[in-house]
Amino acid sequence: MFEALFTLEDMRQVFRDSGPTGLSDEEEAKFAARLGTLKEIIQAIEKGEGVPGPVRIAGNIDLRTREEHALNIQPIQAAGRLSLEARKAVISYGDGYSTCDQCRKPFRLDRITHPAIGQFHLDLARFVNMDQARVVPGARRGFQAVTQALLGKGDSVIVSSLAHYTEFLSVEGVGGVAKEVPLDDTNRVTADATAEKIETVTRETGRTPGLVMIDHYDYQYANEHDVRGIARVAHQYDIPFLCNGAYTVGIMPVDGKAIGADFVVGSGHKSMASPAPSGVLAMTDEWAPKVLRTTAMVGDVTNRKFGIKEVGMLGCTLMGSNLIAMMASFPHVRERTTQWDEEVRKSNFFIRRLLGIDGSRVLSEYPRKHSLTKVDTTGSFDRVATTHKRRGFYFSDELSERGIVGEFAGATRAWKLNTYGLTWSQVRYLADSFEDIAHKYNLPVRLD
Ligand SMILES: *Cc1c(COP(=O)(O)O)cnc(C)c1O
């Protein structure tokens, strides 16, 4: 199929290489020859003779076919795999500044009407129930835009003890200091613990922290954290609250106003079926003048001004296929958030079956409220690893033989998996496969 797709691209190239007045005889011949090749490939597909060829991109880049060949339970990849419409957008809008064909005054990405990029910005804001939204190259760039706008040197930011490294870096980059809220004994961040940390930091530094930034669901356990309670506490101290929705926006309903967030950040490539890098930064009207401040700079030689370009966005952000693919996925993404309960049911179905394999444990909160889970198989699959000549890799071998990929290769103790987007029959297959491996190595399996 890739051969066929690439041959179609070869045919497309003939048009790109030709003049605007149509194909010359030579180009017609070239086109016909490639069409002939395509027909041969299609015939081979029809006869079931399609051989996975030595097809590469630019001679040395292997094709990526893991989503076609396998069940992918990789924790960060599951909800970022592209929708069909997004893949079409990548093909059509891959050229550099492809979003800019119809950019008109005042020359800003979020004002473009063809394609409907402006409307998409309004839709995104409504999607997370906030007032304004901008697309950004990853959740991390959303954090950065906020820290840059709000913090000065030495300012503290309250983060979770499960915070993502990019949150730390976004604080460090502006000379701020991240301060972690300790977890409770269920590995959750509570409003009380956040209040206590704010008090401590204020006492120690003599200054109120400049921002509270907490993950809605964290990346280590995918436990739910009380973002509503935390937002309320932050506001009691007059501190703005950023809700990190990298693992929520695009897979479950997120209501920024109900949470009480000043900022909601999402990751396109993690949770919105979009290419990397992409993401969303949404905010209330209150913070827009600060975080989306427009340029006031004037060239000292040329006297040039730059209109309404936003400083924190460096003018424009996602200027090609990333944005259009994000837009193309959006109807699908919006719809799938309404199916979140079903995703959680599948997650719990699998985890329950895994727990039936004697010695397996779940380290995340349980029952699960998310499709990402941290499990501990020290008491089950790791017991085999201690004597197996391939050590922990035997487990990855067994999984990949069954067409399952994405677990951390060699890990048989604490590791993470994500069942997001698997169909029921795929989830059952996944659970059956784990039991199958357990049987093979004589690990007791409880059937209930
Ligand atoms: C993945 C992740 C990020 C980073 O997201 P990008 O879109 O890749 O920048 C930030 N925070 C959390 C909790 C994450 O899981």
The ligand as a MOL file (V3000), in Angstrom:
LIG
                    3D

  0  0  0     0  0            999 V3000
M  V30 BEGIN CTAB
M  V30 COUNTS 15 15 0 0 0
M  V30 BEGIN ATOM
M  V30 1 C 3.2620 14.8150 27.5420 0
M  V30 2 C 3.0890 15.7730 28.6380 0
M  V30 3 C 3.5070 17.0990 28.5010 0
M  V30 4 C 4.2340 17.6030 27.2780 0
M  V30 5 O 3.3530 17.7110 26.2060 0
M  V30 6 P 3.8760 18.2540 24.7870 0
M  V30 7 O 2.6520 18.4950 24.0170 0
M  V30 8 O 4.7340 17.1520 24.2070 0
M  V30 9 O 4.6790 19.4750 25.0300 0
M  V30 10 C 3.2690 17.9600 29.5440 0
M  V30 11 N 2.6600 17.5560 30.6630 0
M  V30 12 C 2.2380 16.2950 30.8370 0
M  V30 13 C 1.5460 15.8970 32.1040 0
M  V30 14 C 2.4380 15.3680 29.8400 0
M  V30 15 O 2.0220 14.1110 30.0180 0
M  V30 END ATOM
M  V30 BEGIN BOND
M  V30 1 1 1 2
M  V30 2 1 2 3
M  V30 3 2 2 14
M  V30 4 1 3 4
M  V30 5 2 3 10
M  V30 6 1 4 5
M  V30 7 1 5 6
M  V30 8 2 6 7
M  V30 9 1 6 8
M  V30 10 1 6 9
M  V30 11 1 10 11
M  V30 12 2 11 12
M  V30 13 1 12 13
M  V30 14 1 12 14
M  V30 15 1 14 15
M  V30 END BOND
M  V30 END CTAB
M  END
